[in-house]
């Protein structure tokens, strides 16, 4: 999970601008970004964000979708680095 959160920090710095430590809160495995007042978290196989920018709690879909997207982007980056 931490690898996915690290990737989100790189891909979406407007929401997750600095590296933060993960923790458990109300069953979620999450990170909090004080600068943007945003949480990213996972619970029961789904990825969530929480903050005013998202109108409160927003489910982003299944974790498996996001892990696949992260891995595909990592593979593409590695291929470009090998050119």
C-alpha positions in Angstrom: 0.0 0.0 0.0 2.8 2.4 0.8 4.2 2.0 -2.7 0.8 3.1 -4.1 0.7 6.1 -1.8 4.3 7.0 -2.7 3.3 6.8 -6.4 0.3 9.1 -5.8 2.6 11.6 -4.1 4.7 11.7 -7.3 1.8 11.7 -9.7 -0.6 14.1 -7.9 1.6 16.6 -6.0 -1.2 19.2 -6.0 -3.0 16.9 -3.5 -0.1 15.0 -1.9 2.8 17.5 -2.0 5.2 15.9 0.5 6.0 12.4 1.7 4.0 11.5 4.8 4.0 8.4 7.0 1.1 6.0 6.8 -1.1 5.2 9.8 -4.4 3.5 10.7 -7.5 5.6 11.4 -11.1 4.3 11.8 -10.1 1.1 9.9 -8.5 2.9 7.0 -4.8 2.7 6.2 -4.1 6.3 5.4 -1.8 9.3 5.0 -2.6 12.9 5.8 -1.3 15.9 4.0 -1.6 18.9 6.3 -0.6 21.5 3.6 -3.6 20.5 1.4 -5.8 19.1 4.3 -6.3 15.9 2.3 -6.2 12.2 3.3 -5.6 9.2 1.0 -6.6 5.9 2.4 -7.7 2.3 1.7 -10.3 0.2 3.2 -11.7 -3.2 2.2 -10.1 -3.2 -1.2 -11.0 0.3 -2.3 -9.0 3.6 -2.5 -10.4 6.8 -1.0 -9.5 10.4 -0.7 -11.0 12.8 1.8 -10.9 16.6 1.7 -12.9 19.7 0.8 -11.5 19.5 -2.8 -13.4 16.2 -3.2 -16.6 17.3 -1.5 -15.7 15.1 1.6 -15.1 11.4 1.2 -14.7 10.2 -2.3 -14.2 6.5 -3.3 -11.8 6.3 -6.2 -12.5 2.6 -7.0 -10.8 -0.7 -6.5 -7.2 -0.8 -5.3 -6.5 -3.4 -8.0 -7.2 -0.8 -10.7 -4.8 1.7 -9.1 -2.1 -0.8 -8.6 -2.3 -1.9 -12.2 -2.1 1.8 -13.3 0.9 2.4 -11.1 2.7 -0.8 -12.4 1.9 0.1 -16.0 3.3 3.6 -15.6 6.4 2.2 -13.8 7.0 -0.3 -16.6 6.7 2.5 -19.3 9.1 4.7 -17.4 11.6 1.8 -17.1 11.3 1.1 -20.9 11.9 4.8 -21.7 15.0 4.8 -19.4 16.4 1.8 -21.3 16.2 3.6 -24.7 
